[in-house]
């Protein structure tokens, strides 16, 4: 009896255990279906979610981040190849992360969104001022953001500590990676120009300071001269009135003398005339001297003003030369647009120059290619990589279709540094390009809902037609970790937008 009861109880336990396993399997299957469906809804076929990875070698400073939207993965590269890799979550359908070429323009360790209910975006690295960024966030295994690139929290923190303002960020629709590239058409720096650049920048900076000091002194002298001339000119009407009254008194005395009938009247008239004549002569002399002095002072004031204007122009020329010399210490970025048939140059986030460019077969797509000088070689030249993210020519054919103006090459190539770049694209500059960004190029054949739905900054200024005549703007330094002043300005600039 006991054995039968024990057997029955054991059988019941086994049945309950089997039922629990079936329920758990069903739940897991349902959960899997639930997690898979948003990926399909977002239009990502198999995001290829991977674990984080670190290259088995010493890592240098990050030069480029490439986000592969289809694979839902970000890869960080230094001068020698990939160093870090992690899964990401990009924008959902309708709020897609825009594909294109960007750079880090601001970093904020503890950022909170002003657009999405104060949502935490830790270790935020902004790539557009309208609010697209890389930051730590939840990764469900598919596209789930409102346009940003979410990364694993620990990975985002590690990356934040390694990157600098200006690091290139390429967002590709499909897989893309930088490949070693060399071609005579790329910039070849001049060893002497590179060696002389720091001293030249320092010399011109001192000259600019001296010119500014001279301009201040000249302005002060002009102000003082103008004040003295104005004070004397102000006294002239009063002196002229005294002269006029004295002349009138003399004329009156002369009439009295002419009409005198007696010796007594004649004597009195003659005495009055002598006094009036002396006063008239005195006032005429005073007025004449003051008038001559006023003319001298007015001439001196005009000369001082002319000198001040010349000093001001010299100061502007010296400041421009110093600024250009300082920019020569920065990597140079060139953007060539088939859409506008123009070549744009930036150094340190500042518009440097813009010229027309010749592109062979301008009606034929050229693609979008990023050429980056990643390091200096033993012979002093540059080692380059190329990344292609859009259909068209291959990188070499694209480069050979462009004829860069020789005077532009002579101006920028001799001082080209590692991290210098050339971007060739079918696209024009995106509206996000302004005086505090690198070039922003967005692929218009890819969805960009995450960018389109964001409000454009009020003081956004596209870099078209910017040259020395249009003025140069502030810039951030490659490799400098002290960008707090720039970041404070950036945060103020967009504190109410995102």
BAKEMAR-687332 format. One record per residue (C-alpha): residue in three letters; x, y, z; residue number from 1. Coordinates in Angstrom, 2 decimals, padded with zeros to 5 digits, always signed. Example, Ala and Ser with C-alpha at 12.3 -4.5 7.8 and 13.67 -1.06 7.14 Angstrom:
2
<site "ALA" <+012.30 -004.50 +007.80> 1>
<site "SER" <+013.67 -001.06 +007.14> 2>
***
This chain:
498
<site "UNK" <+000.00 +000.00 +000.00> 1>
<site "UNK" <+002.79 +002.39 +000.96> 2>
<site "UNK" <+004.71 +001.60 -002.23> 3>
<site "UNK" <+001.65 +002.26 -004.43> 4>
<site "UNK" <+001.04 +005.60 -002.65> 5>
<site "UNK" <+004.72 +006.64 -003.04> 6>
<site "UNK" <+004.64 +005.68 -006.72> 7>
<site "UNK" <+001.49 +007.75 -007.33> 8>
<site "UNK" <+002.97 +010.75 -005.55> 9>
<site "UNK" <+006.17 +010.49 -007.61> 10>
<site "UNK" <+004.16 +010.23 -010.85> 11>
<site "UNK" <+002.19 +013.38 -009.94> 12>
<site "UNK" <+005.41 +015.30 -009.23> 13>
<site "UNK" <+006.85 +014.30 -012.60> 14>
<site "UNK" <+003.69 +015.46 -014.37> 15>
<site "UNK" <+003.81 +018.84 -012.59> 16>
<site "UNK" <+007.49 +019.21 -013.53> 17>
<site "UNK" <+006.74 +018.43 -017.19> 18>
<site "UNK" <+003.89 +020.96 -017.18> 19>
<site "UNK" <+006.22 +023.63 -015.76> 20>
<site "UNK" <+008.80 +022.93 -018.49> 21>
<site "UNK" <+006.13 +023.25 -021.20> 22>
<site "UNK" <+004.90 +026.53 -019.73> 23>
<site "UNK" <+008.43 +027.91 -019.51> 24>
<site "UNK" <+009.18 +026.93 -023.11> 25>
<site "UNK" <+005.98 +028.57 -024.31> 26>
<site "UNK" <+006.79 +031.73 -022.40> 27>
<site "UNK" <+010.29 +031.83 -023.86> 28>
<site "UNK" <+008.93 +031.34 -027.37> 29>
<site "UNK" <+006.39 +034.12 -026.88> 30>
<site "UNK" <+009.08 +036.42 -025.50> 31>
<site "UNK" <+011.28 +035.67 -028.48> 32>
<site "UNK" <+008.48 +036.56 -030.85> 33>
<site "UNK" <+007.81 +039.77 -028.97> 34>
<site "UNK" <+011.45 +040.81 -029.13> 35>
<site "UNK" <+011.77 +039.93 -032.79> 36>
<site "UNK" <+008.78 +041.90 -034.03> 37>
<site "UNK" <+010.10 +045.44 -033.40> 38>
<site "UNK" <+013.15 +044.66 -035.48> 39>
<site "UNK" <+010.91 +043.72 -038.36> 40>
<site "UNK" <+008.84 +046.84 -037.76> 41>
<site "UNK" <+011.98 +048.94 -037.85> 42>
<site "UNK" <+012.98 +047.47 -041.19> 43>
<site "UNK" <+016.20 +045.85 -039.93> 44>
<site "UNK" <+016.61 +042.35 -041.24> 45>
<site "UNK" <+018.71 +040.52 -038.71> 46>
<site "UNK" <+020.55 +043.26 -036.80> 47>
<site "UNK" <+023.36 +040.84 -036.02> 48>
<site "UNK" <+023.60 +041.77 -032.37> 49>
<site "UNK" <+027.11 +041.03 -031.11> 50>
<site "UNK" <+028.88 +041.19 -027.81> 51>
<site "UNK" <+031.36 +043.89 -026.95> 52>
<site "UNK" <+034.89 +043.21 -028.14> 53>
<site "UNK" <+038.32 +044.73 -027.62> 54>
<site "UNK" <+041.22 +044.30 -030.03> 55>
<site "UNK" <+044.03 +042.09 -028.63> 56>
<site "UNK" <+046.65 +044.84 -028.87> 57>
<site "UNK" <+047.54 +048.20 -027.37> 58>
<site "UNK" <+044.94 +050.75 -028.50> 59>
<site "UNK" <+045.86 +054.22 -029.69> 60>
<site "UNK" <+043.68 +057.31 -029.57> 61>
<site "UNK" <+040.34 +056.80 -031.37> 62>
<site "UNK" <+040.25 +058.45 -034.79> 63>
<site "UNK" <+036.93 +057.24 -036.16> 64>
<site "UNK" <+033.71 +055.57 -035.09> 65>
<site "UNK" <+031.68 +053.68 -037.69> 66>
<site "UNK" <+028.07 +052.80 -036.89> 67>
<site "UNK" <+026.61 +050.08 -039.13> 68>
<site "UNK" <+022.83 +050.54 -039.02> 69>
<site "UNK" <+021.89 +047.19 -040.57> 70>
<site "UNK" <+024.23 +045.27 -038.28> 71>
<site "UNK" <+023.35 +047.47 -035.26> 72>
<site "UNK" <+026.97 +047.74 -034.32> 73>
<site "UNK" <+029.56 +050.43 -033.64> 74>
<site "UNK" <+033.28 +049.94 -034.24> 75>
<site "UNK" <+035.98 +052.32 -033.03> 76>
<site "UNK" <+039.23 +052.67 -034.99> 77>
<site "UNK" <+042.64 +054.06 -034.17> 78>
<site "UNK" <+045.48 +054.55 -036.65> 79>
<site "UNK" <+046.11 +050.80 -036.93> 80>
<site "UNK" <+042.61 +049.36 -037.18> 81>
<site "UNK" <+039.66 +048.55 -034.97> 82>
<site "UNK" <+040.09 +048.73 -031.20> 83>
<site "UNK" <+036.56 +048.52 -029.75> 84>
<site "UNK" <+033.27 +047.06 -030.92> 85>
<site "UNK" <+029.80 +046.93 -029.39> 86>
<site "UNK" <+026.14 +046.46 -030.26> 87>
<site "UNK" <+023.98 +049.55 -030.59> 88>
<site "UNK" <+020.35 +050.54 -030.93> 89>
<site "UNK" <+019.64 +053.14 -033.61> 90>
<site "UNK" <+016.45 +054.98 -034.57> 91>
<site "UNK" <+013.09 +053.31 -035.16> 92>
<site "UNK" <+011.11 +053.67 -038.37> 93>
<site "UNK" <+010.04 +057.28 -038.78> 94>
<site "UNK" <+012.82 +058.46 -036.47> 95>
<site "UNK" <+015.74 +056.78 -038.18> 96>
<site "UNK" <+019.33 +057.60 -037.34> 97>
<site "UNK" <+020.63 +059.52 -040.37> 98>
<site "UNK" <+023.36 +057.85 -042.39> 99>
<site "UNK" <+026.26 +060.09 -043.30> 100>
<site "UNK" <+029.45 +061.73 -042.09> 101>
<site "UNK" <+029.59 +063.57 -038.76> 102>
<site "UNK" <+031.98 +064.37 -035.92> 103>
<site "UNK" <+031.78 +064.78 -032.16> 104>
<site "UNK" <+030.92 +068.42 -031.44> 105>
<site "UNK" <+030.16 +068.23 -027.70> 106>
<site "UNK" <+030.60 +065.84 -024.79> 107>
<site "UNK" <+028.46 +065.74 -021.65> 108>
<site "UNK" <+029.08 +063.14 -018.97> 109>
<site "UNK" <+025.63 +063.38 -017.38> 110>
<site "UNK" <+023.27 +064.67 -020.06> 111>
<site "UNK" <+019.49 +064.73 -019.67> 112>
<site "UNK" <+017.14 +065.30 -022.58> 113>
<site "UNK" <+015.02 +068.44 -022.65> 114>
<site "UNK" <+012.94 +066.88 -025.40> 115>
<site "UNK" <+012.16 +063.47 -023.95> 116>
<site "UNK" <+010.98 +064.01 -020.35> 117>
<site "UNK" <+014.42 +064.61 -018.87> 118>
<site "UNK" <+015.54 +061.16 -020.05> 119>
<site "UNK" <+019.05 +060.25 -018.95> 120>
<site "UNK" <+021.62 +060.08 -021.76> 121>
<site "UNK" <+024.84 +059.29 -019.90> 122>
<site "UNK" <+028.22 +059.82 -021.56> 123>
<site "UNK" <+026.62 +061.74 -024.39> 124>
<site "UNK" <+028.74 +062.60 -027.42> 125>
<site "UNK" <+026.77 +064.95 -029.66> 126>
<site "UNK" <+027.22 +064.76 -033.43> 127>
<site "UNK" <+024.55 +067.31 -034.50> 128>
<site "UNK" <+023.35 +070.42 -032.68> 129>
<site "UNK" <+019.75 +069.42 -033.35> 130>
<site "UNK" <+020.19 +066.45 -031.05> 131>
<site "UNK" <+021.64 +063.32 -032.66> 132>
<site "UNK" <+024.24 +061.76 -030.38> 133>
<site "UNK" <+026.02 +058.65 -029.20> 134>
<site "UNK" <+025.20 +057.81 -025.58> 135>
<site "UNK" <+024.63 +054.99 -023.14> 136>
<site "UNK" <+021.18 +053.44 -023.15> 137>
<site "UNK" <+019.12 +050.23 -023.11> 138>
<site "UNK" <+019.74 +047.81 -025.98> 139>
<site "UNK" <+016.77 +045.55 -026.66> 140>
<site "UNK" <+018.49 +043.97 -029.66> 141>
<site "UNK" <+016.88 +046.06 -032.38> 142>
<site "UNK" <+016.46 +049.68 -033.48> 143>
<site "UNK" <+014.58 +051.42 -030.66> 144>
<site "UNK" <+015.81 +055.02 -030.24> 145>
<site "UNK" <+014.40 +058.33 -031.48> 146>
<site "UNK" <+017.40 +058.90 -033.74> 147>
<site "UNK" <+020.38 +058.66 -031.40> 148>
<site "UNK" <+022.84 +055.78 -031.28> 149>
<site "UNK" <+022.47 +053.95 -027.97> 150>
<site "UNK" <+025.48 +052.00 -026.77> 151>
<site "UNK" <+025.96 +049.70 -023.76> 152>
<site "UNK" <+026.33 +051.81 -020.62> 153>
<site "UNK" <+029.80 +050.57 -019.68> 154>
<site "UNK" <+031.00 +050.82 -023.28> 155>
<site "UNK" <+029.69 +054.40 -023.59> 156>
<site "UNK" <+031.51 +055.38 -020.41> 157>
<site "UNK" <+034.77 +053.81 -021.59> 158>
<site "UNK" <+034.45 +055.46 -025.01> 159>
<site "UNK" <+033.63 +058.85 -023.48> 160>
<site "UNK" <+036.91 +058.87 -021.61> 161>
<site "UNK" <+038.93 +058.05 -024.75> 162>
<site "UNK" <+037.44 +060.32 -027.41> 163>
<site "UNK" <+038.06 +063.98 -028.18> 164>
<site "UNK" <+035.96 +066.74 -029.68> 165>
<site "UNK" <+036.27 +066.40 -033.46> 166>
<site "UNK" <+036.49 +062.62 -033.70> 167>
<site "UNK" <+034.97 +061.48 -036.99> 168>
<site "UNK" <+031.69 +059.55 -036.75> 169>
<site "UNK" <+030.54 +057.72 -039.88> 170>
<site "UNK" <+027.04 +056.24 -039.89> 171>
<site "UNK" <+026.70 +053.69 -042.68> 172>
<site "UNK" <+023.52 +051.96 -043.90> 173>
<site "UNK" <+025.43 +048.69 -044.25> 174>
<site "UNK" <+028.81 +047.36 -043.18> 175>
<site "UNK" <+031.74 +049.71 -043.79> 176>
<site "UNK" <+035.32 +049.80 -042.61> 177>
<site "UNK" <+038.40 +051.90 -043.32> 178>
<site "UNK" <+040.91 +050.26 -045.65> 179>
<site "UNK" <+044.54 +051.25 -046.19> 180>
<site "UNK" <+044.74 +053.66 -049.12> 181>
<site "UNK" <+047.49 +055.53 -050.94> 182>
<site "UNK" <+047.41 +057.76 -053.99> 183>
<site "UNK" <+049.52 +060.66 -055.34> 184>
<site "UNK" <+046.40 +062.84 -055.36> 185>
<site "UNK" <+046.30 +062.89 -051.54> 186>
<site "UNK" <+047.96 +065.64 -049.50> 187>
<site "UNK" <+051.73 +065.45 -049.19> 188>
<site "UNK" <+053.00 +067.64 -046.34> 189>
<site "UNK" <+056.20 +069.65 -046.52> 190>
<site "UNK" <+058.66 +068.90 -043.72> 191>
<site "UNK" <+059.99 +072.46 -043.54> 192>
<site "UNK" <+056.53 +074.01 -043.54> 193>
<site "UNK" <+055.48 +071.68 -040.73> 194>
<site "UNK" <+058.62 +072.44 -038.73> 195>
<site "UNK" <+058.26 +076.20 -039.22> 196>
<site "UNK" <+054.52 +076.31 -038.51> 197>
<site "UNK" <+054.64 +076.57 -034.66> 198>
<site "UNK" <+057.26 +079.35 -034.65> 199>
<site "UNK" <+055.46 +081.18 -037.43> 200>
<site "UNK" <+052.19 +080.98 -035.53> 201>
<site "UNK" <+053.87 +082.32 -032.38> 202>
<site "UNK" <+055.56 +085.18 -034.26> 203>
<site "UNK" <+052.36 +086.20 -036.00> 204>
<site "UNK" <+050.42 +085.95 -032.74> 205>
<site "UNK" <+052.86 +088.39 -031.12> 206>
<site "UNK" <+052.60 +090.67 -034.16> 207>
<site "UNK" <+048.82 +090.58 -033.86> 208>
<site "UNK" <+049.05 +091.56 -030.18> 209>
<site "UNK" <+051.42 +094.42 -031.02> 210>
<site "UNK" <+049.17 +095.57 -033.84> 211>
<site "UNK" <+046.17 +095.51 -031.51> 212>
<site "UNK" <+048.11 +097.56 -028.94> 213>
<site "UNK" <+049.11 +100.09 -031.61> 214>
<site "UNK" <+045.54 +100.26 -032.83> 215>
<site "UNK" <+044.35 +100.98 -029.28> 216>
<site "UNK" <+046.91 +103.75 -028.89> 217>
<site "UNK" <+046.04 +105.24 -032.27> 218>
<site "UNK" <+042.36 +105.11 -031.42> 219>
<site "UNK" <+043.05 +106.87 -028.10> 220>
<site "UNK" <+045.11 +109.57 -029.82> 221>
<site "UNK" <+042.38 +110.09 -032.41> 222>
<site "UNK" <+039.77 +110.37 -029.68> 223>
<site "UNK" <+041.85 +112.93 -027.76> 224>
<site "UNK" <+042.57 +114.96 -030.91> 225>
<site "UNK" <+038.92 +114.95 -031.87> 226>
<site "UNK" <+037.95 +116.05 -028.36> 227>
<site "UNK" <+040.42 +118.96 -028.43> 228>
<site "UNK" <+039.30 +120.05 -031.90> 229>
<site "UNK" <+035.66 +119.83 -030.86> 230>
<site "UNK" <+036.25 +121.91 -027.71> 231>
<site "UNK" <+038.02 +124.66 -029.66> 232>
<site "UNK" <+035.44 +124.59 -032.42> 233>
<site "UNK" <+032.75 +124.96 -029.77> 234>
<site "UNK" <+034.38 +128.22 -028.52> 235>
<site "UNK" <+034.55 +129.81 -031.99> 236>
<site "UNK" <+030.93 +131.04 -032.14> 237>
<site "UNK" <+031.38 +132.87 -028.82> 238>
<site "UNK" <+034.63 +134.49 -029.97> 239>
<site "UNK" <+033.04 +135.41 -033.27> 240>
<site "UNK" <+030.13 +137.04 -031.42> 241>
<site "UNK" <+032.60 +139.11 -029.37> 242>
<site "UNK" <+034.34 +140.16 -032.59> 243>
<site "UNK" <+031.04 +141.12 -034.20> 244>
<site "UNK" <+029.97 +143.20 -031.18> 245>
<site "UNK" <+033.35 +144.95 -031.06> 246>
<site "UNK" <+033.10 +145.78 -034.76> 247>
<site "UNK" <+029.60 +147.12 -034.24> 248>
<site "UNK" <+030.78 +149.29 -031.32> 249>
<site "UNK" <+033.57 +150.70 -033.49> 250>
<site "UNK" <+031.11 +151.48 -036.26> 251>
<site "UNK" <+028.85 +153.25 -033.73> 252>
<site "UNK" <+031.79 +155.33 -032.42> 253>
<site "UNK" <+032.70 +156.32 -035.96> 254>
<site "UNK" <+029.13 +157.52 -036.61> 255>
<site "UNK" <+029.17 +159.55 -033.41> 256>
<site "UNK" <+032.43 +161.20 -034.48> 257>
<site "UNK" <+031.09 +161.99 -037.89> 258>
<site "UNK" <+028.00 +163.68 -036.46> 259>
<site "UNK" <+029.68 +165.54 -033.56> 260>
<site "UNK" <+028.80 +169.31 -033.54> 261>
<site "UNK" <+030.95 +170.60 -030.72> 262>
<site "UNK" <+034.54 +170.21 -029.64> 263>
<site "UNK" <+033.41 +168.40 -026.49> 264>
<site "UNK" <+031.27 +165.93 -028.45> 265>
<site "UNK" <+034.09 +165.40 -030.92> 266>
<site "UNK" <+036.58 +164.68 -028.12> 267>
<site "UNK" <+034.23 +162.19 -026.48> 268>
<site "UNK" <+033.56 +160.47 -029.85> 269>
<site "UNK" <+037.29 +160.21 -030.61> 270>
<site "UNK" <+037.95 +158.68 -027.17> 271>
<site "UNK" <+035.10 +156.17 -027.67> 272>
<site "UNK" <+036.41 +155.31 -031.12> 273>
<site "UNK" <+039.93 +154.61 -029.79> 274>
<site "UNK" <+038.57 +152.22 -027.18> 275>
<site "UNK" <+036.23 +150.52 -029.68> 276>
<site "UNK" <+039.03 +150.17 -032.23> 277>
<site "UNK" <+041.33 +148.55 -029.65> 278>
<site "UNK" <+038.58 +146.16 -028.56> 279>
<site "UNK" <+037.68 +145.34 -032.17> 280>
<site "UNK" <+041.31 +144.64 -032.99> 281>
<site "UNK" <+041.68 +142.48 -029.88> 282>
<site "UNK" <+038.56 +140.43 -030.61> 283>
<site "UNK" <+039.48 +140.05 -034.29> 284>
<site "UNK" <+042.93 +138.79 -033.30> 285>
<site "UNK" <+041.47 +136.36 -030.78> 286>
<site "UNK" <+038.98 +135.00 -033.27> 287>
<site "UNK" <+041.56 +134.71 -036.04> 288>
<site "UNK" <+044.00 +132.88 -033.79> 289>
<site "UNK" <+041.31 +130.54 -032.48> 290>
<site "UNK" <+040.06 +129.83 -035.99> 291>
<site "UNK" <+043.57 +129.00 -037.19> 292>
<site "UNK" <+044.17 +126.84 -034.11> 293>
<site "UNK" <+040.86 +125.06 -034.69> 294>
<site "UNK" <+041.84 +124.29 -038.27> 295>
<site "UNK" <+045.18 +122.94 -037.08> 296>
<site "UNK" <+043.46 +120.78 -034.49> 297>
<site "UNK" <+040.85 +119.59 -036.99> 298>
<site "UNK" <+043.62 +118.64 -039.40> 299>
<site "UNK" <+045.42 +116.86 -036.57> 300>
<site "UNK" <+042.23 +115.06 -035.58> 301>
<site "UNK" <+041.67 +113.92 -039.16> 302>
<site "UNK" <+045.26 +112.73 -039.42> 303>
<site "UNK" <+044.88 +110.89 -036.10> 304>
<site "UNK" <+041.65 +109.32 -037.31> 305>
<site "UNK" <+043.31 +108.23 -040.55> 306>
<site "UNK" <+046.17 +106.76 -038.52> 307>
<site "UNK" <+043.68 +104.96 -036.30> 308>
<site "UNK" <+041.90 +103.51 -039.34> 309>
<site "UNK" <+045.23 +102.39 -040.81> 310>
<site "UNK" <+046.21 +100.82 -037.48> 311>
<site "UNK" <+042.84 +099.10 -037.31> 312>
<site "UNK" <+043.28 +097.67 -040.82> 313>
<site "UNK" <+046.81 +096.56 -039.91> 314>
<site "UNK" <+045.44 +094.92 -036.77> 315>
<site "UNK" <+042.80 +093.08 -038.82> 316>
<site "UNK" <+045.44 +091.87 -041.29> 317>
<site "UNK" <+047.72 +090.77 -038.46> 318>
<site "UNK" <+044.87 +089.00 -036.69> 319>
<site "UNK" <+043.88 +087.23 -039.89> 320>
<site "UNK" <+047.47 +086.14 -040.54> 321>
<site "UNK" <+047.86 +084.96 -036.94> 322>
<site "UNK" <+044.58 +083.07 -037.08> 323>
<site "UNK" <+045.51 +081.36 -040.32> 324>
<site "UNK" <+048.94 +080.47 -038.93> 325>
<site "UNK" <+047.30 +079.02 -035.83> 326>
<site "UNK" <+044.87 +077.03 -037.97> 327>
<site "UNK" <+047.88 +075.59 -039.80> 328>
<site "UNK" <+048.55 +073.69 -036.57> 329>
<site "UNK" <+045.16 +071.96 -036.94> 330>
<site "UNK" <+044.23 +069.05 -039.24> 331>
<site "UNK" <+042.69 +070.22 -042.49> 332>
<site "UNK" <+039.31 +068.94 -043.67> 333>
<site "UNK" <+038.20 +069.16 -047.30> 334>
<site "UNK" <+034.69 +068.48 -048.56> 335>
<site "UNK" <+034.00 +068.13 -052.28> 336>
<site "UNK" <+030.35 +068.12 -053.33> 337>
<site "UNK" <+029.17 +066.89 -056.71> 338>
<site "UNK" <+025.81 +068.55 -055.99> 339>
<site "UNK" <+027.28 +072.06 -055.69> 340>
<site "UNK" <+030.48 +071.54 -057.73> 341>
<site "UNK" <+032.40 +073.25 -054.96> 342>
<site "UNK" <+035.30 +072.47 -052.66> 343>
<site "UNK" <+035.09 +073.56 -049.03> 344>
<site "UNK" <+037.97 +073.68 -046.55> 345>
<site "UNK" <+037.75 +073.76 -042.75> 346>
<site "UNK" <+040.39 +073.75 -040.07> 347>
<site "UNK" <+039.43 +073.32 -036.44> 348>
<site "UNK" <+035.65 +073.78 -036.99> 349>
<site "UNK" <+036.33 +077.09 -038.77> 350>
<site "UNK" <+035.40 +077.83 -042.37> 351>
<site "UNK" <+038.72 +078.36 -044.14> 352>
<site "UNK" <+037.97 +078.79 -047.82> 353>
<site "UNK" <+035.59 +077.72 -050.58> 354>
<site "UNK" <+036.23 +077.50 -054.32> 355>
<site "UNK" <+034.68 +075.94 -057.42> 356>
<site "UNK" <+035.98 +072.48 -058.26> 357>
<site "UNK" <+036.08 +070.44 -061.45> 358>
<site "UNK" <+034.51 +066.97 -061.31> 359>
<site "UNK" <+034.77 +064.82 -064.41> 360>
<site "UNK" <+031.40 +063.50 -065.64> 361>
<site "UNK" <+029.48 +065.67 -063.16> 362>
<site "UNK" <+026.17 +064.00 -064.01> 363>
<site "UNK" <+027.39 +060.57 -062.91> 364>
<site "UNK" <+027.04 +059.49 -059.24> 365>
<site "UNK" <+030.32 +059.49 -057.38> 366>
<site "UNK" <+029.26 +057.99 -054.04> 367>
<site "UNK" <+030.33 +059.13 -050.59> 368>
<site "UNK" <+033.92 +058.48 -049.52> 369>
<site "UNK" <+035.97 +059.54 -046.50> 370>
<site "UNK" <+039.76 +059.63 -046.84> 371>
<site "UNK" <+041.55 +060.08 -043.50> 372>
<site "UNK" <+045.22 +060.68 -042.74> 373>
<site "UNK" <+045.65 +058.41 -039.74> 374>
<site "UNK" <+049.38 +058.77 -038.99> 375>
<site "UNK" <+052.68 +060.12 -040.16> 376>
<site "UNK" <+055.05 +057.74 -041.95> 377>
<site "UNK" <+058.79 +057.37 -041.39> 378>
<site "UNK" <+059.56 +059.54 -044.42> 379>
<site "UNK" <+057.32 +062.38 -043.15> 380>
<site "UNK" <+054.38 +061.77 -045.46> 381>
<site "UNK" <+050.93 +060.62 -044.33> 382>
<site "UNK" <+049.34 +057.19 -044.07> 383>
<site "UNK" <+045.73 +057.20 -045.26> 384>
<site "UNK" <+042.58 +055.08 -045.05> 385>
<site "UNK" <+039.40 +055.23 -047.13> 386>
<site "UNK" <+035.81 +054.44 -046.18> 387>
<site "UNK" <+032.98 +054.19 -048.72> 388>
<site "UNK" <+029.41 +054.35 -047.40> 389>
<site "UNK" <+027.30 +055.00 -050.49> 390>
<site "UNK" <+027.06 +053.49 -053.96> 391>
<site "UNK" <+028.87 +055.11 -056.88> 392>
<site "UNK" <+032.52 +054.96 -057.90> 393>
<site "UNK" <+035.07 +053.13 -055.83> 394>
<site "UNK" <+037.26 +055.36 -053.67> 395>
<site "UNK" <+040.17 +055.63 -056.11> 396>
<site "UNK" <+038.00 +056.41 -059.14> 397>
<site "UNK" <+036.11 +059.01 -057.12> 398>
<site "UNK" <+039.35 +060.71 -056.09> 399>
<site "UNK" <+040.61 +060.75 -059.68> 400>
<site "UNK" <+037.41 +062.34 -060.98> 401>
<site "UNK" <+038.17 +065.46 -058.94> 402>
<site "UNK" <+040.65 +068.13 -060.02> 403>
<site "UNK" <+041.63 +070.19 -057.00> 404>
<site "UNK" <+042.80 +073.76 -057.73> 405>
<site "UNK" <+046.59 +073.92 -057.49> 406>
<site "UNK" <+046.58 +077.10 -055.41> 407>
<site "UNK" <+044.35 +075.40 -052.84> 408>
<site "UNK" <+046.69 +072.41 -052.66> 409>
<site "UNK" <+049.69 +074.71 -052.25> 410>
<site "UNK" <+047.92 +076.49 -049.43> 411>
<site "UNK" <+046.77 +073.51 -047.36> 412>
<site "UNK" <+048.82 +070.44 -048.29> 413>
<site "UNK" <+052.23 +071.54 -046.92> 414>
<site "UNK" <+050.90 +071.67 -043.34> 415>
<site "UNK" <+048.49 +068.71 -043.53> 416>
<site "UNK" <+048.58 +066.74 -040.28> 417>
<site "UNK" <+047.34 +063.34 -039.14> 418>
<site "UNK" <+043.51 +063.38 -038.85> 419>
<site "UNK" <+043.30 +065.56 -041.94> 420>
<site "UNK" <+040.58 +064.32 -044.25> 421>
<site "UNK" <+038.98 +064.56 -047.68> 422>
<site "UNK" <+035.27 +063.83 -048.08> 423>
<site "UNK" <+033.90 +063.35 -051.60> 424>
<site "UNK" <+030.14 +063.00 -051.97> 425>
<site "UNK" <+027.18 +063.36 -054.26> 426>
<site "UNK" <+025.52 +065.29 -051.44> 427>
<site "UNK" <+025.65 +068.99 -050.57> 428>
<site "UNK" <+026.58 +070.17 -047.11> 429>
<site "UNK" <+023.75 +069.39 -044.73> 430>
<site "UNK" <+021.98 +072.24 -042.94> 431>
<site "UNK" <+023.52 +070.95 -039.69> 432>
<site "UNK" <+026.92 +072.25 -040.83> 433>
<site "UNK" <+027.56 +075.50 -039.00> 434>
<site "UNK" <+030.31 +077.48 -037.36> 435>
<site "UNK" <+030.71 +074.95 -034.54> 436>
<site "UNK" <+030.82 +071.69 -036.46> 437>
<site "UNK" <+033.02 +069.80 -038.84> 438>
<site "UNK" <+031.42 +068.98 -042.21> 439>
<site "UNK" <+028.04 +067.27 -041.85> 440>
<site "UNK" <+027.06 +065.18 -044.87> 441>
<site "UNK" <+023.81 +063.19 -044.84> 442>
<site "UNK" <+022.85 +060.52 -047.38> 443>
<site "UNK" <+019.59 +061.67 -048.91> 444>
<site "UNK" <+018.84 +058.21 -050.33> 445>
<site "UNK" <+018.51 +056.87 -046.78> 446>
<site "UNK" <+015.72 +057.57 -044.25> 447>
<site "UNK" <+016.59 +060.33 -041.82> 448>
<site "UNK" <+013.44 +060.74 -039.75> 449>
<site "UNK" <+015.42 +061.13 -036.54> 450>
<site "UNK" <+017.06 +064.22 -038.03> 451>
<site "UNK" <+014.10 +065.62 -039.95> 452>
<site "UNK" <+011.83 +065.75 -036.88> 453>
<site "UNK" <+014.30 +067.83 -034.89> 454>
<site "UNK" <+014.06 +071.59 -034.84> 455>
<site "UNK" <+016.85 +073.45 -036.52> 456>
<site "UNK" <+018.86 +075.69 -034.16> 457>
<site "UNK" <+017.88 +079.38 -034.39> 458>
<site "UNK" <+021.42 +080.60 -035.03> 459>
<site "UNK" <+022.42 +077.73 -037.30> 460>
<site "UNK" <+024.67 +079.08 -040.02> 461>
<site "UNK" <+025.47 +076.78 -042.92> 462>
<site "UNK" <+029.08 +076.97 -043.98> 463>
<site "UNK" <+028.32 +077.82 -047.62> 464>
<site "UNK" <+030.26 +080.76 -049.03> 465>
<site "UNK" <+032.45 +081.15 -045.95> 466>
<site "UNK" <+035.95 +082.46 -046.59> 467>
<site "UNK" <+038.36 +084.95 -045.11> 468>
<site "UNK" <+036.05 +087.69 -046.34> 469>
<site "UNK" <+033.13 +086.06 -044.57> 470>
<site "UNK" <+035.04 +085.73 -041.32> 471>
<site "UNK" <+036.40 +082.78 -039.41> 472>
<site "UNK" <+034.84 +081.38 -036.29> 473>
<site "UNK" <+036.08 +079.75 -033.07> 474>
<site "UNK" <+037.60 +076.33 -033.24> 475>
<site "UNK" <+038.39 +073.29 -031.06> 476>
<site "UNK" <+041.83 +071.74 -030.95> 477>
<site "UNK" <+042.52 +068.14 -031.89> 478>
<site "UNK" <+043.92 +066.16 -029.02> 479>
<site "UNK" <+042.99 +068.77 -026.44> 480>
<site "UNK" <+041.03 +067.54 -023.48> 481>
<site "UNK" <+040.46 +071.06 -022.21> 482>
<site "UNK" <+037.39 +072.01 -024.21> 483>
<site "UNK" <+035.29 +073.10 -021.24> 484>
<site "UNK" <+034.82 +076.66 -022.45> 485>
<site "UNK" <+033.68 +075.42 -025.84> 486>
<site "UNK" <+031.38 +072.89 -024.23> 487>
<site "UNK" <+029.85 +075.47 -021.90> 488>
<site "UNK" <+029.04 +077.64 -024.89> 489>
<site "UNK" <+027.67 +074.64 -026.74> 490>
<site "UNK" <+025.41 +073.67 -023.85> 491>
<site "UNK" <+024.06 +077.21 -023.59> 492>
<site "UNK" <+023.58 +077.31 -027.35> 493>
<site "UNK" <+021.27 +074.34 -027.33> 494>
<site "UNK" <+020.07 +074.03 -023.76> 495>
<site "UNK" <+016.44 +074.51 -024.73> 496>
<site "UNK" <+016.44 +072.36 -027.84> 497>
<site "UNK" <+017.33 +068.81 -026.83> 498>
***
